[in-house]
Structures are given as C-alpha cells and as structure tokens.
Amino acid sequence: MSNSSLIRWGGLSLMVAGIANILFWLLVLPIGTFAGTDAALNSLWVPSQLFHTLAALLALFGLVGLYAWLGDRGGRLELTGFVLALFGTALYLADAVIALVVFPIAATNAPSLIATNGALNMSPAYIAFGAIFMVGYILYGIALLRANVLPRTPILLLLVGAVLPNLPPSLVPMSILIVGGVIWGIGATWLGYELLSLKNARNQVGSK
C-alpha cells in the first residue's frame, strides 16, 4: 500500500471512529452511568458498546494514518506520543469489549462485580487505561501542534476530548465525561477529514 493510500484509509478510519465515538457517548446519555445492573441490562447498553468498540478499533488505524501523514516532523515527542496513544487506544478497545461482553453477563450472574464500588468498576486497571490514553493523546497532540501541518482546532479538540472522559466518574459528573467524549469524536472526525483529502495526501508524499 502506498503512503498516500495509507493516509487516506487512515483518514477514513479516523472519521468513522470519531462519528462512532459521538454516537457511543450520546447513547450513554440516557443510560446515565456505567455502573450497576440497570445500566448493563439497559436496551441501549449493547448498541452503545458496539459503537464504543468500533470507535476504538478504527481509531487504531486512524492513528497510523496520522503518523504516516506527519512523517518525521514531530521528532522524538511524536514517536513517544504515537506509541502511548496507540497503546491507550488498544486499552480503550479492551475496555469496550469488556463492557460489551462481560458487563451484561455479570449483571445477571454476579451483579456485585459491576456495582459502583464493585471489583470491575473499581479496578486499578481502568485508572491505568485512562491515564495511558490521556497522556498519549496529550503528547501526540503537542507533537501535531508543533509540526504545524494540520489545523490547530481539531487537534485541540482531540486533546480536550482525551482528558475529560478519563476523569474519575466518582468525582466528575457524567455530563462532563459525555461532553468530553463528544469533543474527542468531533476532533477525530475533523482530523480524519483532513487526512482523507487527496490534496493533503499528495502534498505529504510530494514533500518527501
């Protein structure tokens, strides 16, 4: 696959990932929480987590397209941010699959596991997932801003959207997490559109 094709396919993946992430968080809005049997057995739970899974999976390919677009302009910070963001997104995918598959089963067979203070919701792993995702996108976003080859606004949206949804739900209202998730989706969709532009891809290839 040529570099320009990789960039365009990455852009398409990032666009769809952003849209799927927006739909995920909008479906979370009427559910109101990630904890408890009522949430996991809600009729919107499975559709929301399917969009969650799709967003995370396609964001992995989108990050690769962004990396191909940026080339070596971001230096060591770019590589560090890319690796952490990629790892954080893979953990976001793992989180989605756990929520999609395990939570409904636990709601029926072991509801205490998914209670607000249950083992699954209080697991230190979730803190690690969120922290890696947040730090990775912050570093990668800074590298993108410093390279000055993409519009700044969607990069800033991606940065803000990487922070807000990963704040502790026990300390932050769910509305803040939802707004943050939607902001991330808007930023990802916008950046994906930039990558999908044939003109941008040709310019990137021609500059090498």
Buried (B, 14 or more C-beta within 10 A) or exposed (E): EEBBEBBBBBBBBBBBBBBBBBBBBBBBBEBBBBBBBEBBBBEBBBBBBBBBBBBBBBBBBBBBBBBBBBBEBBEEBBBBBBBBBBBBBBBBBBBBBBBBEBBBEBBEEBBEBBBEEBEBBBEEEBEEBBBBBBBBBBBBBBBBBEBEBBBEEBBBBBBBBBBBBBBEBEEBEBEBBBBBBBBBBBBBBBBBBBBBEEEBBEEBBEEE
